[in-house]
Amino acid sequence: MKKFLIALMTTFSLPAAVNANIDPQISEICMSVNDYEGCLESYTETLALPKCNSSLNTKCTVEIKFANSLYIGEKSNGKKYGHGFGTMYWDIGDKYVGQFINGERTGNGIYFYPSGNTYVGDFKNGDREGYGTFSWPDGTKYVGQFKNSKRHGQGKYFYAEGGSCVGEFREGKMTKVGSCKHDDFW
């Protein structure tokens, strides 16, 4: 009876998508979003699209191989490159899951680095641009604005050992410190 109850509780306590072979990294990221199911749906919507072929070249999925990368995802409006939602895999181990416009990372997405770093947020023409969160494997993270893939504008650092600093960033460097709080100091 105890084994049955544990299995039953696990089934109901985990989101349904976890049991549906969703990419674990996407599932983990969507766990921190208020609309878990909506997040998963937006990151997996291309699975429902048909494969592209000679007679179907819009609103379909395609695999496009490049010299050092592979794109799997949506192709829309007869565009030559990925256009819509997709995933790009690079030979060096990088991975991007998100929106593309004319083959460029543009819109919302998640970038996974081989080092374990991740970026979740806005992209424009392949760069981190707008609002996002950059996280390091040790638990440190920056939440704020980006421009040309650098911290730029208002942002906040959260340190792995505790504490945080709020301030203004320019070209990747903090130029004005608003306030800092460190757990060891208080």
Secondary structure, DSSP 8 states (H G I E B T S, - for coil): -HHHHHHHHHHHHS-GGGGGT--HHHHHHHHTSS-HHHHHHHHHGGGGS-B--SS--SSEEEEEE-SSEEEEEEE-TT-SS--EEEEEEETTS-EEEEEEETTEEEEEEEEE-TTS-EEEEEEETTEEEEEEEEE-TTS-EEEEEEETTEEEEEEEEE-TTS-EEEEEEETTEEEEEEEEE-TTT-
